Amino acid sequence: MANNKKPFFRFNLGWLYGGIFMILIVLYLTQNQSYSKEVDSTTFEEIVINGGMEKITVYKDHAEAQLTDSMKRVVFGEDITDKTPGIIQTNIPSSNSFAETLQNWKNEYNVNVPVTYDKSTDISTILWSVGPFILLIAFWFFIMRGMSNPGGGGGGGGVFNVGKSTARLYEKGNTRVTFNDVAGLSEAKQEVEEIVQFLRNPSKYTELGGKIPKGALLVGPPGTGKTLLAKAVAGEADVPFFSLSGSDFVEMFVGVGASRVRDLFRQAKEKAPCIVFIDEIDAVGRARGKNPSMGGNDERENTLNQLLTEMDGFGTNSGVIILAATNRADILDKALLRAGRFDRQIYVELPDLNDRKEIFDVHLRKVKIDSSIDRDMLARQTPGFSGADIANVCNEAALIAARKNKNYVEKQDFMDAVDRIVGGLEKRSKITTDEEKRSIAIHEAGHASLSWHLQYANPLVKVTIVPRGKALGAAWYLPEERQITPREAMLDEMCATLGGRAAEELFIGRISTGAANDLERVTKQAYAMVVYFGMSDRLPNLSYYDSTGQEYGFTKPYSETTAKIIDEEVSRIVNEQYERAKEILRQHAEGHARLTEVLLDNEVIYTEDVEKIFGKRPWKSRSEEILRDNEAMKEEAPKGEEVSFTSTTTIDITPEQPTAVVDEDTEEKTTKTEPEDK
């Protein structure tokens, strides 16, 4: 058993400096107080002859004499009346010669004064003469030591180490994260597996003339596990791992960033083979020349130039692999992305249905769950969630169960956690009038009714009129995870979104501001259909979207006449779907009225309640079919054989893909969405 007992006393230079200071204070307080004056030898002789001395002390190079009271007043002033002794001193050639002088004074003038010879050195005099200089030098060394200490000031371990790398080093064996801790990133893990194999067995590739990849860039939305994947690579390869952020290179001093890059690669070469992980590399790797106001001496550009040189300059970095992560790959410098620097770009996307199930399996290991928990259901209920979001769901569910004094986390706790994260905290204390409550119920029932009768509309999960976050009411839907989205699906989604406003106009006779969020989303979707996807009858097969991310500056890529046609087409599409929504609601007015009453009574309705009113929905969920097919393939496959499951990765072409809440009847509209690549 290790002895963790701390030593009673630990030496520190601060104790030495403090001791010297205390000695000087004690000497100052204990020294004899006296009047002192230095005189020449003639004056000293006159005072001796006149009998004005009580005693004389002879040192090696000077002599001191204590004056009588009467002589003290003569030498130091008539107003001195206290008992403090008066001392005069004079320089002498040597103690021997001064002894002869005293004997002559005694023979000639009959001087009889006690004389004492002191051969020791006056320590207090020496300390008072050189002590301040010793303290000054000691204080200087103390400050310099603190400034150069890794724990002192300065970004790189002190002022004098400001140009040193601030990367955190995980020695070989300290990184215990493996691929078993990374769930759902099967394709990304396959990409980096070759890097691991090269670090473990480089001869397998070098014998065939292959070279180790110099770098790999992990690109993906926040929370998808890019940093975790990099740590798993280091853990699997069992090599040293340097971890730092792109902002660690940025400093207010000129040249510091480039110096830190050089020091980082120097340390990495000493530890080779090793892995250097730079998180959020866009902080230093932004494309050069984008900010001309900074001039040619931009510190960030100098740092990037040094990074480019180190990654692929005249020197060689054998055994040093650079892993970097960013969610802004479109703004990185092209020279940084070319082969030879980052040979591979690995896209870490949001997890699909199967990946989310695996991620739940990982995060539920440490959660005491009830037997009613269905991981397939949890995966279906969290479309668009990243790995970090799923971890938050599991943690939030455990907190909710603990708040209710439960012994296990149940299914309802997970549902409440998803609602809490997506929609916000319930606010049952918010005051709403009966008229407002009925208006909200009619609005939400309109969405639910249309989504049930439209083939491509998202399946309903839950509708509530309980205020949550900034929303006065909300409807939860389960978006289908499609590879591509047909025109009919976009029109059905627009029609279902306009169901709230259409229900207000039909069954209340007036409209309100509660549909502001719906109208915003519908307008954006209609604009995307016309301008981006070429789905307009008058402007077919035309796209004015710039996929390079540079957009078109201050000019539009179309004329004013085309802009007018775009406005007319957007207005036409929205109006057609609005009239379609009203027509469907007229056909199912009785069911809508019953749904409204259930909402007013229970404040929340689920899929089962809508099914009792309108009957079973004729269209099945694609997510359920995929999970069922995957389970069947797993059962039919021979034991030990890997099964290639059907993927449901969302590469939707809609401008914004909702994660769970796709409607909120609010005063101030806030919908959690994930921007999609157009």
Secondary structure, DSSP 4 states (H G I P E B T S, - for coil): ----PPPS----HHHHHHHHHHHHHHHHHHSPP-EEEE--HHHHHHHHHTT-EEEEEE-SSEEEEEEPHHHHHHHH-TT--SS--EEEEEE-S-HHHHHHHHHHHHHHH-----EEE--S--HHHHHHHHHHHHHHHHHHHHHHHHHHSTTSSSTTTSGGGTTS--PEEE-TTT----GGG--S-HHHHHHHHHHHHHHH-THHHHTTT----SEEEEE--TTSSHHHHHHHHHHHHT--EEEEEGGGG--SSTTHHHHHHHHHHHHHHHH-SEEEEEESTHHHHBPTTS-GGG-TT-HHHHHHHHHHHHHSSSS--TTEEEEEEES-GGGB-HHHHSTTTS-EEEE-PPP-HHHHHHHHHHHTTTS-B-TT--HHHHHHH-TT--HHHHHHHHHHHHHHHHHTT-SSB-HHHHHHHHHHHHH--B-TTS---HHHHHHHHHHHHHHHHHHHH-TTSPPEEEEE-S-BTTEEEEEEE-----SS--HHHHHHHHHHHTHHHHHHHHHTSS--GGGHHHHHHHHHHHHHHHHTS-B-SSSBT-----TTS-TTTTS-SS-HHHHHHHHHHHHHHHHHHHHHHHHHHHHTHHHHHHHHHHHHHHSEEEHHHHHHHH---SS--HHHHHHHHHHHHHHHSPTT----PPP------SSEEESSEEEEEESS----EEE---
